[in-house]
Amino acid sequence: IEPTIKEPLMQVYLDMADAELNPFDDAEEDVVNKPSHYNTGSIECIEGIQASMSAEAFNGYLKGNCMKYLWRYDYKGKPVEDLQKAQWYLAELIKELLFEEEDDDYNEEEHLGCLNFPFCNTEGCGGGE
């Protein structure tokens, strides 16, 4: 992109930087990180899935999707794309596990169904501490 009299040089640099950071905006859809068919309005499908289940179930969902893409990468004709999708789900699972480790003092999922919460002294429940 060459600057013109109407377009300041700084804007050209900003546009080039934006194009590098967001390579899929003008070109093609980012089918690994943000596939358009998984978005409805401002809610992404995976956010709805996560909200519908426990943390343990969501981790299993992420693990299963990672395994699915690793399993079939050789058979669909787009091996690199499937491996990138597996990598995406693995990265999400790692983030979830790191978040759980940071939140060891209180995990709301552990208290679901506990009739004595927040006064429970059962080991692992965390209530009453």
PyRosetta script that sets phi, psi and omega in degrees:
from pyrosetta import init, pose_from_sequence

init()
pose = pose_from_sequence("IEPTIKEPLMQVYLDMADAELNPFDDAEEDVVNKPSHYNTGSIECIEGIQASMSAEAFNGYLKGNCMKYLWRYDYKGKPVEDLQKAQWYLAELIKELLFEEEDDDYNEEEHLGCLNFPFCNTEGCGGGE")
pose.set_psi(1, 124.6)
pose.set_omega(1, 178.3)
pose.set_phi(2, -102.4)
pose.set_psi(2, 137.3)
pose.set_omega(2, 177.8)
pose.set_phi(3, -69.0)
pose.set_psi(3, 146.2)
pose.set_omega(3, 175.4)
pose.set_phi(4, -115.6)
pose.set_psi(4, 175.6)
pose.set_omega(4, 179.2)
pose.set_phi(5, -62.6)
pose.set_psi(5, -34.9)
pose.set_omega(5, -177.8)
pose.set_phi(6, -78.7)
pose.set_psi(6, -20.9)
pose.set_omega(6, -175.4)
pose.set_phi(7, -115.7)
pose.set_psi(7, 113.1)
pose.set_omega(7, -178.6)
pose.set_phi(8, -62.8)
pose.set_psi(8, 151.8)
pose.set_omega(8, -178.8)
pose.set_phi(9, -57.3)
pose.set_psi(9, -40.3)
pose.set_omega(9, -179.8)
pose.set_phi(10, -60.1)
pose.set_psi(10, -39.9)
pose.set_omega(10, 179.9)
pose.set_phi(11, -64.9)
pose.set_psi(11, -36.6)
pose.set_omega(11, 177.1)
pose.set_phi(12, -61.3)
pose.set_psi(12, -44.8)
pose.set_omega(12, 179.1)
pose.set_phi(13, -64.9)
pose.set_psi(13, -41.1)
pose.set_omega(13, 178.7)
pose.set_phi(14, -63.9)
pose.set_psi(14, -41.1)
pose.set_omega(14, 178.5)
pose.set_phi(15, -65.0)
pose.set_psi(15, -40.1)
pose.set_omega(15, 179.1)
pose.set_phi(16, -65.7)
pose.set_psi(16, -41.5)
pose.set_omega(16, 178.8)
pose.set_phi(17, -64.4)
pose.set_psi(17, -42.4)
pose.set_omega(17, 178.5)
pose.set_phi(18, -62.8)
pose.set_psi(18, -39.5)
pose.set_omega(18, 179.2)
pose.set_phi(19, -64.6)
pose.set_psi(19, -35.1)
pose.set_omega(19, 177.8)
pose.set_phi(20, -71.7)
pose.set_psi(20, -39.5)
pose.set_omega(20, -179.1)
pose.set_phi(21, -75.0)
pose.set_psi(21, -29.9)
pose.set_omega(21, -177.9)
pose.set_phi(22, -126.9)
pose.set_psi(22, 68.7)
pose.set_omega(22, -173.2)
pose.set_phi(23, -65.6)
pose.set_psi(23, -15.0)
pose.set_omega(23, -175.1)
pose.set_phi(24, -98.3)
pose.set_psi(24, -4.3)
pose.set_omega(24, -177.7)
pose.set_phi(25, -60.0)
pose.set_psi(25, -51.9)
pose.set_omega(25, -176.0)
pose.set_phi(26, -97.5)
pose.set_psi(26, -23.3)
pose.set_omega(26, -174.4)
pose.set_phi(27, -85.2)
pose.set_psi(27, -100.4)
pose.set_omega(27, -177.2)
pose.set_phi(28, -122.4)
pose.set_psi(28, 168.3)
pose.set_omega(28, -179.1)
pose.set_phi(29, -66.6)
pose.set_psi(29, 144.1)
pose.set_omega(29, 174.9)
pose.set_phi(30, -86.3)
pose.set_psi(30, 92.4)
pose.set_omega(30, -173.3)
pose.set_phi(31, -74.8)
pose.set_psi(31, -11.5)
pose.set_omega(31, 179.8)
pose.set_phi(32, -93.2)
pose.set_psi(32, -53.5)
pose.set_omega(32, -172.6)
pose.set_phi(33, -90.7)
pose.set_psi(33, -29.1)
pose.set_omega(33, -177.8)
pose.set_phi(34, -149.5)
pose.set_psi(34, 66.1)
pose.set_omega(34, 177.8)
pose.set_phi(35, -66.7)
pose.set_psi(35, 131.0)
pose.set_omega(35, -174.3)
pose.set_phi(36, -64.0)
pose.set_psi(36, -28.4)
pose.set_omega(36, -177.9)
pose.set_phi(37, -74.6)
pose.set_psi(37, -1.7)
pose.set_omega(37, 175.8)
pose.set_phi(38, -105.6)
pose.set_psi(38, 15.1)
pose.set_omega(38, -179.7)
pose.set_phi(39, -120.8)
pose.set_psi(39, 137.4)
pose.set_omega(39, 172.9)
pose.set_phi(40, -131.6)
pose.set_psi(40, 110.7)
pose.set_omega(40, -176.4)
pose.set_phi(41, 62.7)
pose.set_psi(41, -127.2)
pose.set_omega(41, -179.0)
pose.set_phi(42, -99.7)
pose.set_psi(42, 3.8)
pose.set_omega(42, -178.0)
pose.set_phi(43, -104.7)
pose.set_psi(43, 126.7)
pose.set_omega(43, 176.3)
pose.set_phi(44, -88.5)
pose.set_psi(44, 145.7)
pose.set_omega(44, -176.2)
pose.set_phi(45, -52.2)
pose.set_psi(45, -45.9)
pose.set_omega(45, -176.0)
pose.set_phi(46, -63.6)
pose.set_psi(46, -30.1)
pose.set_omega(46, 177.1)
pose.set_phi(47, -67.6)
pose.set_psi(47, -39.5)
pose.set_omega(47, 177.1)
pose.set_phi(48, -66.3)
pose.set_psi(48, -40.0)
pose.set_omega(48, 178.3)
pose.set_phi(49, -63.0)
pose.set_psi(49, -45.8)
pose.set_omega(49, -179.6)
pose.set_phi(50, -61.6)
pose.set_psi(50, -40.4)
pose.set_omega(50, -179.0)
pose.set_phi(51, -68.4)
pose.set_psi(51, -20.2)
pose.set_omega(51, -175.4)
pose.set_phi(52, -89.5)
pose.set_psi(52, -2.2)
pose.set_omega(52, -174.8)
pose.set_phi(53, -143.3)
pose.set_psi(53, 169.3)
pose.set_omega(53, 178.0)
pose.set_phi(54, -70.8)
pose.set_psi(54, 165.6)
pose.set_omega(54, 178.4)
pose.set_phi(55, -60.9)
pose.set_psi(55, -40.5)
pose.set_omega(55, 179.7)
pose.set_phi(56, -64.2)
pose.set_psi(56, -42.9)
pose.set_omega(56, 178.7)
pose.set_phi(57, -65.4)
pose.set_psi(57, -40.1)
pose.set_omega(57, 179.8)
pose.set_phi(58, -65.4)
pose.set_psi(58, -39.8)
pose.set_omega(58, 176.0)
pose.set_phi(59, -61.3)
pose.set_psi(59, -39.4)
pose.set_omega(59, 176.3)
pose.set_phi(60, -64.3)
pose.set_psi(60, -38.1)
pose.set_omega(60, 176.5)
pose.set_phi(61, -61.1)
pose.set_psi(61, -46.7)
pose.set_omega(61, 179.7)
pose.set_phi(62, -63.0)
pose.set_psi(62, -43.8)
pose.set_omega(62, 179.1)
pose.set_phi(63, -62.0)
pose.set_psi(63, -44.4)
pose.set_omega(63, -179.9)
pose.set_phi(64, -62.7)
pose.set_psi(64, -41.0)
pose.set_omega(64, 178.4)
pose.set_phi(65, -67.7)
pose.set_psi(65, -37.8)
pose.set_omega(65, 175.7)
pose.set_phi(66, -59.8)
pose.set_psi(66, -47.1)
pose.set_omega(66, 179.7)
pose.set_phi(67, -63.1)
pose.set_psi(67, -39.5)
pose.set_omega(67, -179.8)
pose.set_phi(68, -59.1)
pose.set_psi(68, -48.6)
pose.set_omega(68, -177.5)
pose.set_phi(69, -70.2)
pose.set_psi(69, -33.4)
pose.set_omega(69, 175.1)
pose.set_phi(70, -67.8)
pose.set_psi(70, -37.3)
pose.set_omega(70, -178.3)
pose.set_phi(71, -64.5)
pose.set_psi(71, -42.3)
pose.set_omega(71, -170.0)
pose.set_phi(72, -104.1)
pose.set_psi(72, 3.3)
pose.set_omega(72, -174.3)
pose.set_phi(73, -58.3)
pose.set_psi(73, -27.6)
pose.set_omega(73, -178.8)
pose.set_phi(74, -81.2)
pose.set_psi(74, -12.3)
pose.set_omega(74, -167.7)
pose.set_phi(75, -111.3)
pose.set_psi(75, -15.8)
pose.set_omega(75, -172.8)
pose.set_phi(76, -94.8)
pose.set_psi(76, -12.3)
pose.set_omega(76, -179.7)
pose.set_phi(77, 95.1)
pose.set_psi(77, -3.0)
pose.set_omega(77, 177.0)
pose.set_phi(78, -132.4)
pose.set_psi(78, 66.7)
pose.set_omega(78, -173.3)
pose.set_phi(79, -62.4)
pose.set_psi(79, -40.4)
pose.set_omega(79, -178.5)
pose.set_phi(80, -66.2)
pose.set_psi(80, -41.6)
pose.set_omega(80, 179.0)
pose.set_phi(81, -61.9)
pose.set_psi(81, -43.7)
pose.set_omega(81, 179.0)
pose.set_phi(82, -65.6)
pose.set_psi(82, -38.3)
pose.set_omega(82, 177.4)
pose.set_phi(83, -67.2)
pose.set_psi(83, -35.2)
pose.set_omega(83, 175.7)
pose.set_phi(84, -66.8)
pose.set_psi(84, -37.1)
pose.set_omega(84, 177.4)
pose.set_phi(85, -66.6)
pose.set_psi(85, -41.8)
pose.set_omega(85, 176.4)
pose.set_phi(86, -60.2)
pose.set_psi(86, -42.3)
pose.set_omega(86, 179.3)
pose.set_phi(87, -63.6)
pose.set_psi(87, -39.2)
pose.set_omega(87, 179.2)
pose.set_phi(88, -62.4)
pose.set_psi(88, -47.5)
pose.set_omega(88, -179.9)
pose.set_phi(89, -65.6)
pose.set_psi(89, -36.5)
pose.set_omega(89, 177.3)
pose.set_phi(90, -65.0)
pose.set_psi(90, -42.4)
pose.set_omega(90, 178.1)
pose.set_phi(91, -62.3)
pose.set_psi(91, -40.2)
pose.set_omega(91, 177.4)
pose.set_phi(92, -64.1)
pose.set_psi(92, -40.6)
pose.set_omega(92, 178.4)
pose.set_phi(93, -63.9)
pose.set_psi(93, -42.6)
pose.set_omega(93, 178.4)
pose.set_phi(94, -61.6)
pose.set_psi(94, -43.3)
pose.set_omega(94, 177.9)
pose.set_phi(95, -60.7)
pose.set_psi(95, -42.6)
pose.set_omega(95, 179.5)
pose.set_phi(96, -62.4)
pose.set_psi(96, -43.2)
pose.set_omega(96, -179.5)
pose.set_phi(97, -67.1)
pose.set_psi(97, -38.6)
pose.set_omega(97, 176.9)
pose.set_phi(98, -65.6)
pose.set_psi(98, -38.5)
pose.set_omega(98, 177.3)
pose.set_phi(99, -62.9)
pose.set_psi(99, -40.9)
pose.set_omega(99, 178.7)
pose.set_phi(100, -63.1)
pose.set_psi(100, -40.7)
pose.set_omega(100, -179.9)
pose.set_phi(101, -63.9)
pose.set_psi(101, -37.5)
pose.set_omega(101, 179.4)
pose.set_phi(102, -70.4)
pose.set_psi(102, -23.4)
pose.set_omega(102, -174.0)
pose.set_phi(103, -108.6)
pose.set_psi(103, 31.9)
pose.set_omega(103, -176.4)
pose.set_phi(104, -64.0)
pose.set_psi(104, -27.7)
pose.set_omega(104, -177.6)
pose.set_phi(105, -65.6)
pose.set_psi(105, -33.1)
pose.set_omega(105, -178.9)
pose.set_phi(106, -147.0)
pose.set_psi(106, 120.5)
pose.set_omega(106, 177.6)
pose.set_phi(107, -128.6)
pose.set_psi(107, 106.5)
pose.set_omega(107, -175.4)
pose.set_phi(108, -56.1)
pose.set_psi(108, -34.3)
pose.set_omega(108, -177.9)
pose.set_phi(109, -60.9)
pose.set_psi(109, -31.8)
pose.set_omega(109, -179.5)
pose.set_phi(110, -67.8)
pose.set_psi(110, -22.1)
pose.set_omega(110, -175.3)
pose.set_phi(111, -95.7)
pose.set_psi(111, -7.2)
pose.set_omega(111, 179.5)
pose.set_phi(112, -62.5)
pose.set_psi(112, 127.2)
pose.set_omega(112, 179.2)
pose.set_phi(113, 88.7)
pose.set_psi(113, -8.9)
pose.set_omega(113, 179.1)
pose.set_phi(114, -81.5)
pose.set_psi(114, 111.8)
pose.set_omega(114, -176.6)
pose.set_phi(115, -71.4)
pose.set_psi(115, -18.7)
pose.set_omega(115, -177.3)
pose.set_phi(116, -96.2)
pose.set_psi(116, -3.3)
pose.set_omega(116, -179.2)
pose.set_phi(117, -64.4)
pose.set_psi(117, 135.8)
pose.set_omega(117, 11.2)
pose.set_phi(118, -95.7)
pose.set_psi(118, 16.1)
pose.set_omega(118, -175.2)
pose.set_phi(119, -102.4)
pose.set_psi(119, 10.3)
pose.set_omega(119, -176.1)
pose.set_phi(120, -73.3)
pose.set_psi(120, 136.7)
pose.set_omega(120, 176.5)
pose.set_phi(121, -108.2)
pose.set_psi(121, 10.4)
pose.set_omega(121, 179.9)
pose.set_phi(122, -63.7)
pose.set_psi(122, 135.1)
pose.set_omega(122, 179.4)
pose.set_phi(123, -58.8)
pose.set_psi(123, 131.3)
pose.set_omega(123, 179.9)
pose.set_phi(124, 91.7)
pose.set_psi(124, -18.4)
pose.set_omega(124, -179.8)
pose.set_phi(125, -76.5)
pose.set_psi(125, -41.2)
pose.set_omega(125, 178.9)
pose.set_phi(126, 89.2)
pose.set_psi(126, -11.4)
pose.set_omega(126, 179.9)
pose.set_phi(127, -73.8)
pose.set_psi(127, 155.3)
pose.set_omega(127, 176.8)
pose.set_phi(128, 74.1)
pose.set_psi(128, 5.8)
pose.set_omega(128, -179.8)
pose.set_phi(129, -88.4)
pose.dump_pdb("model.pdb")
